[in-house]
Amino acid sequence: MNQHLKQLIDLSYVDKEIDAFEPQIEEVNYKYEVALAKKESIDSDVENLTKEIQEEEVKKHKNELHLAELSQKLEENSKKSGEIKTEREMKSLQLEEEIAKEQVTFANEEIARLEKIIESKKEQVEAAKTSLIELNASLETVKADVDEKLKVINNARQEVFGKKEKLLGGMNQKGLSFYQKIRRWAKNTTVVAVEEQACMGCHMTIGDKVYADVIKAEEITTCPHCGRILHVVVTEE
């Protein structure tokens, strides 16, 4: 087999090994990222609930101020009742009192309703904070586990990078440049095998002459259809 072709085949295997580390890293990180996303979601819930509680507190305070005004008005009307001289004045005062009393009832009901909402939201905040404490403890464990697994993966990856550096050091630069040009679009199918006289990159049948050249492996041969580098898998008997 042509030495340059053998180097390109070996390089393609090493590049596949290197690329295979990425999904491993993503898989290891996934559990931590899910837990982190959950923590961020709970943090956001606590922040939103806190804002909602503040808004409900403002509404409650406004009703309490209104209730105080109504109470003062009823007290003033009570004092005025002793100064009434005509029936018309009495009816007008009674109407004011009825309206004020209705507003007092509504304000008290609204305050009670808002207090229930505030209490419910505060309970939700406390529950969320409890979940956060548990999640933060879990995150530390998950992070330690992830870091340990990543350390193993990175050590293995560094070994493969070492193999690639050693391989690149003895390669023909023209052949390497050709390989890299194809790899930009073909990725891990830059160098592919020929099976049953078909390119395993594009799965198109190649002609007899090209196939014969691939079998001889005296030169670097590319697929006439897709341009990938072709080789045959040599089986050991």
N, C-alpha and C positions, 0 to 999 in steps of 0.2 A: 504493500500500500504506500502511496505517495506520503512522505513524511509530513508535508504541509497539510494535507488532507487529514491525516491522523491527528495532528495538533488541533485542527478546527473541530473535529469530532469530539476530542477530549474537552476542548474549551466549551463546547455547547452543553456537555454533560455538567461541567462545573457551574456554568451560568444557570442551568436548571436547578441545581442544588441551592445556589444562592437565592434564586427567586422563590424557592419553596419555603424559605424561612419567613417570608412576609406573612402568608396566611397563618403560620404558627404563632407569630408575634401578635397578630390581630386576634386570634382565638384566645390567647392568654390574657390579653388586655381587655377582652370583651366583658368578662365578669366584673372587673373593677369599674369599667366605664358604665355598666348598667347600675351598679351600686351608687356610683358618683352621680349619675343622672337622677336616681331616686332621691338622693340627698338634696340635690339642687331643686327638685320638684317640691320637696317638703319645705325647704327654705323659702321658696316662692309662696307656698300656701300660707306659711306663718306670716310672711310680710303682708300678703293680701288680707288675711284675716285681721291683722293688727290695724291696718288702714280702715277696714270695715268697722271694727270696734270703735275706732276714733270717730268715724262718721256718725255711728249710732249714738255715741256719747254726746256729740254736738247736737243732734236732734233731741235727745233727752233733755239736755240743758236748756234748749230753747223752749221746750214744753214746760219745764220747771219755772222758767222766768215768766212765761205766759200765765201759769197757774198762780204765781205770786201776785201778778198784776190783777188777775181776776179776784183773788182773795181780798186784795186791798180795795178793789172796786165794790165788792159785796159789803165790806166793812163800812165804806163811805156811804153806800146806799142805806145801810142800817141806821146810820146817824141821821141821814136826810129824812128818814121816815117820820121822825118826830117833828119835822119842820113842814110837813105837807099840809097845805091849806085847802086844796081842791081835789075833787074826785079824779079829775083829768091827770093831775100830777101823780096821784096814787097809782093809777093804771099804767102810766108811763114808767114809773119806778118799778112796778111789779114786772112789767115786760122786760126791763133791763135785767132784773134779778133772774128771771127765768132763762133768758139767753145766756147770762153769765154762768148760771148753775149748769146748763147744758154743756157749755164750753169747759167748765171745771170737770164735769164727768168725762168728757172726751179726752181732755188733757191727762187726767189720771189713768184712763184706760190706755192711752198712747204711751205714757211713761212705763206702765206695767208691761206692755207689749215689747217696748224697746229694751227693758231690763232683761226680759227673757231671751231676746235675741243676743244681747251683749253677753249674758251668762253662757249661752250655748256656744257662742264663738270663742269665748275664753276657754271653755272646756276643750274645744277643738284645738286651740293653740297649745294647751298643756299636753294633750294627747300627741300632737305633732312633735313637740319638744322631747317627749319621752321616746318617741320613735327615732328621733335624731340622735339621742344619746346611745341607743342600741345600735343604730346604723353606723355611727362614728366608730364604735368599738369593733363592729364587724369590718368596717373599711380598713382599719389598721391590720387586721388579720389577712384580709384579701390582698391588700397591698404588699404585705410581706411575702405572701405566697406567690404573687405575680412577679415580684422582684427576683425571687429565687429561681423561678422558671425562666425568666428572661435572661438571667445570668447564664444558665445552662445553654440556652439557645444562642446567645451572643458568643459564648466560648466556642460552640460548634461552628458558628458562622465564621468566626475569625480563622479557624482551621481551614475552612473552605476557601476563604479569601487568600490565605497563604498558598494554597494549592494553585489558585488562579495566578497570583503574582509570579510564582515559580514557572508556571506554564507560559505566561506572557513574555518572560525574560528570554526564552529560547525561540520565540516565534518570528517568522518572517513578517515584517511590518506591512508589506503590500497585501499579503494574505489576510492579516488581521484587519486592515482597513476595509477590505472587501467584505469580510465577515460582519464587521460592525455596521457597515452600510445596509446590509440586508436585515440585520437584527433590529434596526430602528423601526421597521414595520412588521417583521415576522416574529419578533420576540423569541420565545423558546421553540419556535419551529424553524429557526434559521437553517439548521442542519437536520435533515430528515432521512429516514430510511426509505428504500424502495422495496415494496412488497408486491409480488405478482405483477411485476413490471409497471407498477403505479407509484407515483410520488405520494408519500403519506402526508405531505403538506397540503396539496390541492386536490389529491385523489384522482388526478388525471393520468391516463396511460401514456407512458413515454415510448418513443420510437425504438426500434431494434438497435440502431447505431448508438444512440445515447445510452441505452440500457447496457450495451456491451462495454461502453466507456466506463460506466459506473462499476461494473463488475471487475474490470481490469484495475480500476483505482490507481491508475498511473498519473492522472491529473485531477484537478478539482473540477467536477462536473456539476452544472446547475440544471434545474428543471426548465425545459423550454417553455413551459406554460406559466409558472409562477416565479421562477428565478431563485428558488431555494437551493442550497447546496445538498447534493445527493450522495448517499453511500449505501452499501449493502451491509447488513448485519452478519458478521462472520461468526458462525456457530462452532464451538469447540466439540469435537467428537471424542 
